Amino acid sequence: MPEPSNTLLIEGTFEELADELAVYIDGIKNAQNEGSGAVQAEITPLLEKGEKDNALRRLVIGSATLNSAPEKEFIAAYNLLIHLVRQSPKLTEYLPKICNNLSAPVSSSPTNGPGLALSVLTTVFNILPADDDTRFHVFLAILKVVKSTNSFESLKSQLRNLDSWLAQWEADEEDQRTLYLAVADVAENAGEEEFSYTYLLRALRTYNSNETSDNEAKSQSLRALKSSLMHPTHFDFQDLTSLDSIQALRQSEPVFFELLEIFNSELLDDYNDFKDEHDGWIEEQGLDDAVLHRKMQLLTLASLAASTPSRSLPYAQIAKHLKIAPEDVEMWVIDVIRAGLVEGKLSQKNPDPARNQMFLIHRSTYRVFGENQWREVASRLDTWRESLVGVLEVVRREREQVIDQKLLELREVEGRVNGGGRGGGMGRGRPDIDVGAD
């Protein structure tokens, strides 16, 4: 969409332009052998009686024919219609019909038609005042055309304005949800999974506590849950578990919610137990076990790294928990680092044989932070405090030793000074002073 421009210059009176458009519509109908055009005949008496709105309503009804206009005349014809509609106090009544027409295929130009429609819709959007909520319906029509043409890339840069637009339009939660879901659909259709998931979450946040059990809320919540599970680089599920509509699945879809909790905080063994308990369920839900299994292995390794006080993980322990061959450990460690879940390095050679083939952890992040994690932090703090107490005790002793040593040295110096003064003064007395009488 281009930058806003609020001008649309067309010369002529309303009556002259309306008659011109009616003649044009009738001409297209006649050329397509749809029978004799009757729009001009219908609006002429209305215009003569000054019934502009009734005449305009008839033009808008017949405007669907403009989708058959020659490619070179398409934009001009629609611009004329828009110019007429803008002069009516019933603009909000007519624009949805026009937007609906533009969302439909342009029969006269299957190849370039969507681009032409987007050009007209963009014009409509931009000529409306920024706070006019009619823009909401125009933008939905734009999204529909973008989806049909798979041209999401051209829309991306404008999405940064979406929240400010919604605020200007004073859109309620239902309208916000409608728009967010439309964007999510367009992004998903274009293969933009991250964008789609982001706007799907925004839509879910618009459900209040009384709506979380609705069928639509349930459907969209399951959609978001499946998307997060299947996305190969999505590992943080706190964004889902914090939503009321997702929490409502605990009652309505307990198996799905159980799976979410496993991916949120549990380990590979728990996932395998889930599969055994619900044999065939994952495939029935359209989920890919290979994708889920791999993600669960990476999450398990991340949890092992976060819960290792020594910050060193033996290869053997990794192989055991991930159910992999020892020779594959390095590959999995590299993958978990690439996924951004852990930072560290591989260590295969160490003077200490017990530390050979270790994963040295530099940084790790807890998948969830609950009571158990607080206890672990408290335990580590206690350990660090004890270590610091020991260090402080060593420092205190060293300080005392230094002070004692300094005092001892000072006493020795004082002793030497005092002893030298008493022994050296006997032979160097001052001359006697004679005080006797003459």
Secondary structure, DSSP 4 states (H G I P E B T S, - for coil): -PPP-------S-HHHHHHHHHHHHHHHHHHTTSS---HHHHHHHHHHTT-HHHHHHHHHHHGGGGGGS-HHHHHHHHHHHHHHHHTSTTHHHHHHHHHHHHHS--TT-TTTHHHHHHHHHHHHHHHS-TT-THHHHHHHHHHHHHHHHT-THHHHTTGGGHHHHHHHHT--HHHHHHHHHHHHHHHHHTT-HHHHHHHHHHHHTT--TTTTTSHHHHHHHHHHHHHHHH-TT----HHHHT-HHHHTHHHH-HHHHHHHHHHHH--HHHHHHHHHHTTTHHHHTT--HHHHHHHHHHHHHHHHHHT-TTSEEEHHHHHHHHT--GGGHHHHHHHHHHTTSEEEEEE---SSGGGSSEEEEEEE--S--SHHHHHHHHHHHHHHHHHHHHHHHHHHHHHHHHHHHHHHHHHHHHHHHHHHHHHHSTTSPPPPPP-S--
